[in-house]
Amino acid sequence: MDCKHDVLKVIPAKYSHAAYMGELGCHFEVYRNDELTVEELKRKNPRGVLISPGPGTPQDSGISLQTVLELGPLVPLFGVCMGLQCIGEAFGGKIVRPPYGVMHGKCSPVCYDEKGEDGLFAGLSNPFNAGRYHSLVIEKDSFPDEALEVTAWTEDGLIMAARHKVYKHIQGIQFHPESIVTSEGISIVRNFIKLVERKEAAESRA
């Protein structure tokens, strides 16, 4: 699949998703989250942004929170692990430790409901297996449902994915799509690319 998209990736620490982006035919640029400002990021005119995992909390994630708020409404934004936590905190959610402790390589069945819309999980099994590597989650009790909606969860009710209610191209997942434990991870990344394409097609018709 030649997506012909400049997908700009803002990351806290690592390059682990680059292989999938390249495999799917995307041109991408990788930046540390303290390497440039949001204004510099905007000037690069990305067609999409991926905020990937990293250590610490959203408060430790450089420009990631500001990127969600300022760039997210403009271009498709995909948050992975801490990236989802940044989305949650940016729109008023609380980031907390999960009740069952740190997850490191745990395989969990994840259920989803995208309300009939083609989103990150289009075409996936329901549930599907996901590889989890995290010590924080978006708190369910204080979830900012005026701005966001939960799209995936574990059997014990932990939030595994969410998207913005108005800017539905702002989406995030708590698990790692690149993990060998995640059964259909590359399909999730491909679906984000399709989301970029659909948004551009809609804007070209407007």
PyMOL commands that set and color helices and strands:
alter all, ss='L'
color gray80, all
select helices_A, chain A and resi 18-23+38-43+58-60+64-70+82-90+185-205
alter helices_A, ss='H'
color red, helices_A
select strands_A, chain A and resi 6-11+27-32+48-51+77-80+95-96+103-112+128-134+137-138+148-154+159-164+170-173
alter strands_A, ss='S'
color yellow, strands_A
deselect
rebuild
show_as cartoon
